[in-house]
């Protein structure tokens, strides 16, 4: 017997709606990973008998409706009702067709916070997944951001004790799903949510392949030939090139585009009207200064080499400092630094225009590929 339970916004517990479920209408589409070895979204489709009360209730819901489906007392699907449902209206009202998606939907949100693990460049790297050290476990920390504590994990998940030297992300840049997919793929894993709605890991990479079947003569049909072919290839090897990481100190990461005299080379400054802010629009919202990776190519910028480094990137940063000059009335009232960007704001406290002359952000230590 199939049982359907739903939990509407504001309700403390699940309620049974099995009496509305149309017999044999349930279909569950599930797979543990995609062809690209990334996570998938499992879905459940079912039809419900018409009920004015239920139709009004589901149409009025402004947030997630949680869904739990069991068969013979065992869970077969856990997730939420998607915003995909429909009903045919005739003289006799038809069934309500509903789709539900698994609990991985919470990972389709964009990053809620910027992060960098570990906090300081040069500190020991964090584990990918380590249940015994969750404060240094990247996946635990990321799942906590979307409200999935260790209680939301399936039992018996094997630890992935490889350490990541540095990993960072910027608020709003990507989803938790894409970040976890990319991270786990590199180590031969993918994540999924089991039928109870709990987070779990699956290892698709086989460390030591072993045969699962051996072909012998008894499996060959009499009179049918067994053939093989050999192709010679000209390849004698493969070349793999990658960048090693390194720690750089003291390089510039951001330099504001402020006016400079073409005759004297002096910083003439940008005017900030009385009572207003720099950068422009910083009074109304967050204005970030993105770090520029090209500033890290110190040998090229100081003319020690004529070859530009075209494979340089910034992974993580810490120990930020600022170098700036402004009129005394222009004060810095906001100073926030993240791994890949900063937010510095100045306020002209005078009633007349004043100038800010130059603004640069430097880092004590940066982790970059060499």
Legacy VTK file of the C-alpha trace (Angstrom):
# vtk DataFile Version 3.0
C-alpha trace
ASCII
DATASET POLYDATA
POINTS 370 float
0.000 0.000 0.000
1.326 3.422 -0.982
1.074 6.153 1.627
1.324 9.890 0.884
2.168 12.454 3.537
2.431 16.217 3.049
3.508 19.023 5.340
2.220 22.469 4.411
3.907 25.728 5.488
3.163 26.535 9.106
2.233 22.971 10.050
4.175 21.209 12.781
3.971 17.699 11.329
3.068 15.669 8.256
-0.556 14.779 7.493
-1.737 11.785 5.509
-3.334 12.379 2.104
-3.310 8.734 1.080
-7.102 8.820 0.693
-6.708 11.254 -2.220
-3.992 9.266 -4.022
-5.153 7.626 -7.256
-4.280 3.915 -7.352
-1.263 3.041 -9.502
-0.664 6.698 -10.401
2.683 6.934 -8.605
5.790 7.002 -10.802
9.261 7.668 -9.414
12.177 8.626 -11.654
15.488 8.166 -9.869
19.116 7.725 -10.800
22.201 8.002 -8.682
24.163 10.201 -11.087
24.166 11.624 -14.601
26.254 10.468 -17.544
28.714 13.227 -16.646
29.113 11.734 -13.154
27.280 14.637 -11.501
24.234 14.742 -9.236
20.660 14.293 -10.470
17.253 15.393 -9.236
14.903 12.475 -8.528
11.218 13.113 -9.153
7.908 11.584 -8.098
4.731 11.978 -10.164
1.280 11.126 -8.843
-2.368 12.040 -9.272
-4.848 13.042 -6.583
-8.621 12.936 -6.493
-10.338 16.308 -6.739
-10.899 18.040 -3.419
-11.919 21.694 -3.207
-10.327 22.016 0.204
-7.036 20.503 -0.950
-6.965 22.529 -4.197
-7.424 25.754 -2.223
-4.749 24.748 0.252
-2.076 23.862 -2.309
-2.829 26.922 -4.460
-2.526 29.256 -1.464
0.851 27.912 -0.358
3.573 30.498 -0.830
6.512 28.301 0.183
7.652 24.689 0.034
5.236 21.820 0.659
7.224 18.894 2.022
6.430 15.434 0.684
7.006 11.927 2.049
5.922 8.746 0.253
6.111 5.268 1.779
5.289 1.791 0.590
4.645 -1.029 3.022
5.907 1.295 5.758
9.288 1.948 4.104
10.198 5.316 2.519
10.373 5.377 -1.286
10.621 9.138 -1.787
11.246 12.275 0.292
11.334 15.827 -1.010
9.024 18.743 -1.764
6.119 19.398 -4.104
7.438 21.310 -7.110
5.603 24.290 -8.571
4.395 21.973 -11.325
0.846 20.724 -10.987
-2.231 20.842 -13.158
-5.832 19.796 -13.485
-8.284 19.440 -16.363
-11.583 21.252 -15.732
-14.697 19.855 -17.441
-18.220 19.294 -16.223
-16.562 16.636 -14.101
-13.341 17.919 -12.614
-10.317 15.789 -13.366
-7.509 14.535 -11.197
-4.816 16.855 -9.867
-1.433 15.876 -11.336
1.473 16.632 -8.987
5.258 16.492 -9.305
7.643 16.310 -6.348
11.439 16.672 -6.357
13.969 15.208 -3.939
15.683 17.086 -1.124
18.612 18.123 -3.298
16.551 21.179 -4.286
18.099 23.078 -1.372
21.477 22.867 -3.132
20.184 24.700 -6.201
20.433 27.985 -4.304
23.250 30.372 -5.087
25.979 30.622 -2.438
24.522 32.483 0.535
27.901 33.524 1.893
31.402 34.005 0.598
33.844 31.525 2.125
37.461 30.472 2.185
38.750 27.222 3.688
41.080 27.379 5.507
40.722 30.996 6.632
44.432 31.770 6.417
46.683 31.045 3.478
49.319 28.513 4.475
47.216 26.778 7.137
46.664 22.999 6.784
44.103 22.162 4.128
40.590 21.006 4.995
39.209 17.493 4.483
36.672 16.892 1.735
34.365 14.892 4.050
35.332 13.906 7.566
32.619 13.118 10.099
35.062 13.160 13.025
36.323 16.682 12.237
33.311 18.529 10.864
34.784 21.973 11.550
37.490 21.174 8.961
35.289 19.183 6.587
34.432 21.167 3.444
31.201 19.341 2.627
29.923 19.575 6.208
30.608 23.313 6.264
28.874 23.929 2.933
25.832 21.821 3.842
25.510 23.736 7.099
25.065 26.920 5.046
21.811 25.543 3.591
20.599 24.092 6.890
21.651 20.479 6.334
23.336 19.507 9.578
24.955 16.138 10.243
21.509 14.854 11.291
20.485 15.249 7.627
23.234 12.874 6.469
22.741 9.181 5.832
24.462 6.792 8.208
27.687 5.080 7.228
28.937 7.617 4.666
32.640 6.840 4.135
35.041 9.668 4.877
37.007 11.289 2.060
40.172 12.203 3.904
42.048 13.868 1.063
42.790 17.479 1.916
42.157 20.510 -0.286
44.938 23.063 0.037
42.557 25.991 -0.487
39.002 26.407 -1.724
36.956 29.590 -1.875
33.642 30.836 -3.223
31.921 34.181 -3.632
28.356 34.890 -2.541
25.930 34.512 -5.446
28.506 33.312 -7.992
27.399 29.666 -8.296
25.049 27.131 -6.752
25.943 24.706 -3.994
25.122 21.868 -6.392
27.635 22.933 -9.048
30.310 23.552 -6.416
29.846 20.119 -4.817
29.603 18.390 -8.202
32.925 19.876 -9.333
34.660 19.120 -6.046
33.498 15.510 -5.767
34.101 14.685 -9.439
37.823 15.292 -9.015
37.961 12.449 -6.481
35.592 10.015 -8.182
32.467 10.700 -6.108
29.036 12.191 -6.562
26.344 13.043 -4.025
22.707 12.013 -3.930
19.764 12.067 -1.528
18.440 8.673 -0.517
14.788 7.655 -0.292
14.639 8.944 3.285
15.732 12.362 2.046
19.217 12.210 3.547
22.460 13.345 1.939
24.824 10.582 0.882
27.890 9.950 -1.283
28.516 7.419 -4.026
31.964 6.449 -5.286
31.843 5.759 -9.005
35.594 5.562 -9.531
36.899 2.001 -9.204
40.360 1.988 -7.630
41.246 -1.578 -8.632
38.952 -2.900 -11.372
38.174 -6.627 -11.209
36.274 -8.686 -13.822
32.644 -9.391 -13.060
32.307 -12.019 -15.794
34.704 -14.348 -17.612
33.998 -15.469 -21.179
34.751 -19.138 -21.878
33.971 -21.649 -24.612
30.729 -22.724 -22.992
29.228 -19.317 -23.769
30.075 -19.529 -27.509
27.301 -20.772 -29.831
28.408 -23.633 -32.080
29.073 -22.508 -35.639
29.431 -18.869 -34.659
32.877 -17.453 -35.160
34.719 -15.480 -32.514
36.869 -12.758 -34.055
39.211 -10.095 -32.805
41.027 -7.193 -34.408
44.198 -5.314 -33.695
44.858 -1.703 -34.612
48.299 -0.197 -34.490
48.474 3.382 -33.324
51.215 5.929 -33.722
50.828 7.335 -30.214
53.784 6.717 -27.946
52.758 8.790 -24.969
50.701 11.643 -23.606
51.820 15.004 -22.320
50.014 16.474 -19.314
50.682 20.068 -18.256
49.370 21.727 -15.113
50.164 24.637 -12.849
51.599 24.174 -9.395
50.392 26.415 -6.611
52.535 28.812 -4.658
52.247 31.466 -1.954
53.011 35.086 -2.890
53.321 37.953 -0.420
52.830 41.665 -0.788
51.441 41.900 -4.323
48.740 44.377 -5.271
45.288 43.017 -6.016
43.186 46.097 -6.658
43.948 49.584 -7.865
41.107 52.075 -8.236
40.891 53.902 -11.554
41.352 57.437 -10.200
42.557 60.476 -12.201
46.302 61.032 -12.748
47.865 64.125 -14.279
49.247 63.403 -17.744
51.912 66.061 -17.236
53.195 65.451 -13.723
51.996 61.878 -13.112
50.540 62.978 -9.771
47.213 61.720 -8.481
44.818 64.619 -8.941
41.957 62.831 -7.244
38.248 62.271 -7.817
35.752 64.642 -6.295
33.197 63.310 -3.800
30.271 65.658 -3.239
29.457 66.768 0.281
27.686 64.111 2.306
28.052 61.465 -0.435
30.093 58.277 -0.771
32.828 56.691 -2.850
32.476 54.439 -4.806
29.415 55.826 -6.538
26.142 54.157 -5.481
27.796 52.694 -2.370
25.216 54.541 -0.290
22.403 52.408 -1.712
23.949 48.957 -1.758
27.080 46.860 -1.579
29.710 47.887 -4.132
32.579 45.387 -4.275
36.113 45.814 -5.612
37.007 42.588 -7.493
40.627 41.524 -7.179
42.530 41.550 -10.472
44.655 38.451 -10.984
46.929 40.216 -13.496
48.410 42.273 -10.664
49.901 39.029 -9.328
52.234 38.728 -12.312
54.950 40.712 -10.553
57.881 39.597 -12.773
56.099 40.895 -15.870
54.877 44.117 -14.268
58.348 44.958 -12.904
59.988 44.242 -16.302
61.976 41.284 -14.992
60.578 39.273 -17.858
58.970 40.123 -21.183
56.798 37.030 -21.115
53.356 37.514 -19.637
52.009 34.753 -17.393
48.798 33.662 -19.126
48.010 30.887 -16.675
47.797 32.845 -13.442
44.779 32.834 -11.158
43.900 33.681 -7.591
42.722 30.820 -5.373
42.663 32.299 -1.880
43.939 35.290 0.053
44.406 36.580 3.586
46.114 39.371 5.523
44.659 42.228 3.473
45.973 45.789 3.773
44.916 49.036 2.141
46.911 51.959 0.754
44.884 55.114 0.168
44.983 58.894 0.330
42.051 61.288 0.670
41.242 64.687 2.104
40.825 64.575 5.905
37.057 64.952 5.639
36.780 61.802 3.503
36.827 58.915 5.939
36.722 55.177 5.344
33.593 53.814 7.057
33.474 50.287 5.557
36.328 47.798 5.198
35.455 44.187 4.335
37.784 41.684 2.678
36.965 38.330 1.155
39.098 35.797 -0.638
38.420 37.117 -4.138
37.037 40.617 -3.564
36.929 43.504 -1.125
34.431 46.193 -0.141
35.879 49.541 0.886
33.686 52.628 1.186
34.518 56.287 1.898
32.191 58.995 3.196
32.667 62.717 2.632
31.593 64.131 5.982
31.949 67.728 4.773
29.225 69.768 3.090
31.523 70.740 0.220
33.250 68.524 -2.395
36.432 66.767 -1.276
38.843 64.417 -3.050
40.025 60.847 -2.846
43.405 60.520 -4.575
44.316 56.849 -4.715
43.107 53.498 -3.400
44.855 50.142 -3.628
44.373 46.823 -1.848
47.332 44.619 -1.042
47.427 41.198 0.518
49.775 39.812 3.097
49.630 36.357 1.543
48.003 34.984 -1.590
47.802 31.449 -2.857
48.223 31.318 -6.619
49.294 28.854 -9.303
52.853 29.546 -10.328
LINES 1 371
370 0 1 2 3 4 5 6 7 8 9 10 11 12 13 14 15 16 17 18 19 20 21 22 23 24 25 26 27 28 29 30 31 32 33 34 35 36 37 38 39 40 41 42 43 44 45 46 47 48 49 50 51 52 53 54 55 56 57 58 59 60 61 62 63 64 65 66 67 68 69 70 71 72 73 74 75 76 77 78 79 80 81 82 83 84 85 86 87 88 89 90 91 92 93 94 95 96 97 98 99 100 101 102 103 104 105 106 107 108 109 110 111 112 113 114 115 116 117 118 119 120 121 122 123 124 125 126 127 128 129 130 131 132 133 134 135 136 137 138 139 140 141 142 143 144 145 146 147 148 149 150 151 152 153 154 155 156 157 158 159 160 161 162 163 164 165 166 167 168 169 170 171 172 173 174 175 176 177 178 179 180 181 182 183 184 185 186 187 188 189 190 191 192 193 194 195 196 197 198 199 200 201 202 203 204 205 206 207 208 209 210 211 212 213 214 215 216 217 218 219 220 221 222 223 224 225 226 227 228 229 230 231 232 233 234 235 236 237 238 239 240 241 242 243 244 245 246 247 248 249 250 251 252 253 254 255 256 257 258 259 260 261 262 263 264 265 266 267 268 269 270 271 272 273 274 275 276 277 278 279 280 281 282 283 284 285 286 287 288 289 290 291 292 293 294 295 296 297 298 299 300 301 302 303 304 305 306 307 308 309 310 311 312 313 314 315 316 317 318 319 320 321 322 323 324 325 326 327 328 329 330 331 332 333 334 335 336 337 338 339 340 341 342 343 344 345 346 347 348 349 350 351 352 353 354 355 356 357 358 359 360 361 362 363 364 365 366 367 368 369
